[in-house]
């Protein structure tokens, strides 16, 4: 990354990030917890599944990992944010539930089992 050497550089970078953030809000955002407890619970397989399956879908998306979400009792956890919607966190996500998240929640918006309430 280029060093920021002036206020002008900072303002330019800020504007670029605002534009990127605005564009990202139009995408399906999938955030998979990859903390130690998450990985021990199988989040690596869940991450692999999403990375394989999402490119096959007819919509724009972004997948990213995060650290601890404070939900160790529900790992692996996946937060999904649909465009113009609040984030929804799913707990105890295995590959079967990940498939349901794509097919039922992301594609149709249908409520499915595994949502962690109060987020």
Rosetta silent file (secondary structure, phi, psi, omega in degrees, C-alpha in Angstrom):
SEQUENCE: XXXXXXXXXXXXXXXXXXXXXXXXXXXXXXXXXXXXXXXXXXXXXXXXXXXXXXXXXXXXXXXXXXXXXXXXXXXXXXXXXXXXXXXXXXXXXXXXXXXXXXXXXXXXXXXXXXXXXXX
SCORE:     score description
SCORE:     0.000 S_00000001
   1 L     0.000  140.208  179.374    0.000    0.000    0.000 S_00000001
   2 L   -68.848  138.868  179.689    1.218    3.478   -0.848 S_00000001
   3 L   -68.748  143.334  176.236    2.287    5.620    2.120 S_00000001
   4 L   -90.036  117.683 -174.866    0.008    8.500    3.087 S_00000001
   5 L  -113.564   -5.442 -178.357    2.122   11.631    3.016 S_00000001
   6 L  -153.924  168.386  175.395   -0.424   14.426    3.115 S_00000001
   7 H   -62.053  -36.942  178.344   -3.970   15.366    4.065 S_00000001
   8 H   -61.041  -42.598  176.711   -4.832   15.201    0.359 S_00000001
   9 H   -60.866  -42.688 -179.835   -3.634   11.570    0.205 S_00000001
  10 H   -63.560  -43.895  179.411   -5.760   10.760    3.256 S_00000001
  11 H   -64.003  -40.137  178.296   -8.859   12.414    1.748 S_00000001
  12 H   -62.635  -45.946  179.166   -8.350   10.533   -1.538 S_00000001
  13 H   -63.095  -42.921  178.925   -8.039    7.215    0.289 S_00000001
  14 H   -58.910  -44.683  179.185  -11.099    8.001    2.418 S_00000001
  15 H   -63.699  -42.132  178.123  -13.216    8.691   -0.679 S_00000001
  16 H   -61.167  -41.850  179.879  -12.051    5.465   -2.347 S_00000001
  17 H   -67.973  -35.833  177.054  -12.983    3.492    0.766 S_00000001
  18 H   -63.980  -42.616  179.049  -16.419    5.145    0.934 S_00000001
  19 H   -64.027  -44.726  179.809  -17.083    4.178   -2.690 S_00000001
  20 H   -62.954  -44.616 -179.952  -15.888    0.608   -2.054 S_00000001
  21 H   -60.917  -41.071  178.759  -18.005    0.357    1.113 S_00000001
  22 H   -63.722  -41.296  178.902  -21.075    1.569   -0.773 S_00000001
  23 H   -68.062  -38.134  179.893  -20.508   -1.020   -3.520 S_00000001
  24 H   -64.508  -30.888 -179.632  -19.976   -3.789   -0.952 S_00000001
  25 L   -66.672  -16.317  178.687  -23.365   -3.043    0.629 S_00000001
  26 L   -88.904   -2.998 -178.858  -24.995   -4.156   -2.627 S_00000001
  27 L  -103.441  156.796  168.735  -23.376   -7.598   -2.321 S_00000001
  28 E   -71.959  126.220 -179.077  -24.269  -10.603   -0.216 S_00000001
  29 E  -110.213  125.872 -179.556  -21.719  -10.499    2.584 S_00000001
  30 E  -120.207  120.885 -177.711  -20.679  -13.728    4.286 S_00000001
  31 E  -119.916  116.907 -175.844  -18.471  -13.493    7.353 S_00000001
  32 E  -108.563  125.048  178.797  -17.158  -16.764    8.798 S_00000001
  33 E   -67.631  130.727 -179.515  -15.650  -16.845   12.270 S_00000001
  34 L  -129.344   36.481  174.531  -12.135  -18.313   12.129 S_00000001
  35 L   -75.957  175.442 -177.930  -11.005  -17.997   15.750 S_00000001
  36 H   -56.431  -46.182 -179.304   -9.382  -20.969   17.479 S_00000001
  37 H   -66.810  -32.943  178.493  -12.693  -22.319   18.777 S_00000001
  38 H   -66.062  -48.368 -179.109  -14.258  -21.840   15.345 S_00000001
  39 H   -62.946  -42.958  178.597  -11.515  -23.748   13.565 S_00000001
  40 H   -62.340  -27.121 -179.418  -11.643  -26.533   16.165 S_00000001
  41 H   -89.105   -5.312  176.072  -15.407  -26.776   15.532 S_00000001
  42 L   110.461   16.704 -177.564  -15.035  -27.106   11.751 S_00000001
  43 H   -66.247  -22.727  177.958  -15.191  -23.595   10.322 S_00000001
  44 H   -61.784  -43.618  177.878  -12.421  -24.422    7.852 S_00000001
  45 H   -66.079  -37.066  178.486  -14.692  -26.867    6.010 S_00000001
  46 H   -65.590  -43.431  177.716  -17.509  -24.328    6.093 S_00000001
  47 H   -60.033  -47.010  178.815  -15.216  -21.654    4.617 S_00000001
  48 H   -58.188  -42.923 -179.548  -14.107  -24.048    1.857 S_00000001
  49 H   -60.570  -50.139 -179.773  -17.735  -24.853    1.042 S_00000001
  50 H   -61.317  -40.192  179.787  -18.744  -21.204    0.701 S_00000001
  51 H   -65.705  -30.129  177.800  -15.672  -20.460   -1.425 S_00000001
  52 H   -81.075  -40.339 -171.927  -16.575  -23.333   -3.766 S_00000001
  53 H   -86.458  -36.064 -174.687  -20.331  -22.757   -3.958 S_00000001
  54 H   -63.489  -36.765  177.493  -20.774  -18.983   -3.978 S_00000001
  55 H   -62.909  -16.871  178.601  -19.062  -18.412   -7.356 S_00000001
  56 H   -83.282   -9.081 -174.324  -21.744  -20.677   -8.861 S_00000001
  57 L   -89.054  155.165 -174.422  -24.520  -18.364   -7.641 S_00000001
  58 L   -88.036   31.272  179.819  -26.143  -15.627   -9.754 S_00000001
  59 L  -143.671  159.999  178.813  -25.374  -12.702   -7.457 S_00000001
  60 L   -76.320  144.252 -177.252  -22.431  -10.648   -6.276 S_00000001
  61 E  -150.581  166.577  169.481  -20.945  -11.644   -2.964 S_00000001
  62 E  -142.308  139.901  178.736  -17.966  -11.270   -0.705 S_00000001
  63 E  -119.264  133.683  175.954  -16.611  -13.797    1.768 S_00000001
  64 E  -144.536  161.760  177.371  -14.345  -12.851    4.614 S_00000001
  65 E  -105.459  159.142  177.470  -13.146  -14.336    7.854 S_00000001
  66 E  -138.051  168.742  175.545  -13.287  -12.798   11.285 S_00000001
  67 L   -84.216 -150.001 -175.767  -11.902  -13.518   14.702 S_00000001
  68 L   -63.515  132.420  175.660  -13.899  -14.352   17.788 S_00000001
  69 L  -101.081    0.083 -178.997  -17.548  -13.326   17.726 S_00000001
  70 L    77.165   18.866 -176.965  -17.990  -14.263   21.406 S_00000001
  71 L  -121.005   45.622 -174.767  -20.298  -17.133   20.492 S_00000001
  72 H   -53.878  -34.068 -179.644  -18.033  -20.088   21.317 S_00000001
  73 H   -67.755  -13.490 -175.949  -21.030  -22.207   22.336 S_00000001
  74 H  -118.590   12.741 -177.880  -22.436  -21.901   18.795 S_00000001
  75 L   -68.818  151.494   -8.287  -19.329  -22.383   16.652 S_00000001
  76 L   -69.654  142.108  178.751  -18.891  -22.515   13.739 S_00000001
  77 L  -113.235  146.577  179.211  -20.752  -19.248   13.220 S_00000001
  78 E  -134.966  126.243  175.880  -21.548  -17.501    9.950 S_00000001
  79 E  -102.302  127.110  179.478  -22.890  -13.962    9.632 S_00000001
  80 E  -119.268  128.916  175.646  -24.813  -13.241    6.437 S_00000001
  81 E  -120.190  113.676  175.565  -25.835   -9.756    5.375 S_00000001
  82 L   -82.891  154.404  178.536  -28.161   -9.530    2.407 S_00000001
  83 L   -53.548  135.820  178.759  -28.320   -6.216    0.492 S_00000001
  84 L    59.642   29.822  178.731  -30.438   -3.655    2.366 S_00000001
  85 L  -133.904  161.273  174.383  -30.839   -6.016    5.340 S_00000001
  86 L   -78.179  154.637  177.908  -29.484   -6.375    8.834 S_00000001
  87 L   -65.591  147.355  175.411  -26.889   -9.081    9.485 S_00000001
  88 E  -124.871  131.057 -179.447  -28.111  -12.518   10.570 S_00000001
  89 E  -105.997  128.143  177.125  -25.819  -14.858   12.522 S_00000001
  90 E  -106.114  139.054  179.582  -26.178  -18.610   12.115 S_00000001
  91 L  -112.483  161.083  179.627  -24.719  -20.997   14.680 S_00000001
  92 L    51.982   48.407 -176.209  -23.435  -24.560   14.581 S_00000001
  93 L   -83.952  119.485  169.913  -22.967  -24.298   10.831 S_00000001
  94 L  -110.970 -174.895 -177.442  -21.772  -27.426    9.092 S_00000001
  95 H   -62.931  -37.033  179.075  -21.692  -28.010    5.331 S_00000001
  96 H   -62.674  -46.423  179.279  -25.338  -29.149    5.321 S_00000001
  97 H   -68.415  -35.222  177.741  -26.489  -25.976    7.079 S_00000001
  98 H   -60.839  -40.399  177.473  -24.204  -23.880    4.858 S_00000001
  99 H   -63.291  -41.455  177.961  -25.977  -25.328    1.821 S_00000001
 100 H   -65.387  -37.182  177.429  -29.339  -24.420    3.381 S_00000001
 101 H   -59.571  -43.287  179.373  -28.076  -20.891    4.086 S_00000001
 102 H   -69.547  -54.341 -172.452  -27.324  -20.474    0.379 S_00000001
 103 H   -68.780  -41.348 -173.526  -30.363  -22.250   -1.049 S_00000001
 104 H   -98.994  -45.181 -176.432  -33.022  -21.100    1.403 S_00000001
 105 H   -84.364  -54.370 -175.401  -31.844  -17.911    3.093 S_00000001
 106 H   -67.562  -45.516 -176.671  -29.604  -16.157    0.569 S_00000001
 107 H   -73.389  -36.302 -172.701  -31.553  -17.096   -2.560 S_00000001
 108 H  -117.894  -15.856 -177.703  -35.091  -16.698   -1.179 S_00000001
 109 L    79.088    7.028 -178.393  -34.810  -14.790    2.109 S_00000001
 110 L   -69.570  139.469  176.338  -36.704  -17.577    3.860 S_00000001
 111 L   -70.592  133.804  179.213  -36.114  -17.908    7.618 S_00000001
 112 L  -128.367  165.653  178.162  -34.258  -21.092    8.445 S_00000001
 113 L   -65.296  152.919  174.110  -33.166  -22.902   11.604 S_00000001
 114 L   102.161    2.614  178.207  -29.923  -21.996   13.297 S_00000001
 115 E   -73.868  132.785  176.147  -30.283  -18.228   13.658 S_00000001
 116 L   -89.742  116.578 -176.761  -28.689  -16.936   16.842 S_00000001
 117 L   -75.209  154.535  173.419  -31.133  -14.440   18.302 S_00000001
 118 L    85.775   22.736  179.810  -30.132  -11.128   19.831 S_00000001
 119 L  -103.921    0.000    0.000  -27.380  -10.047   17.436 S_00000001
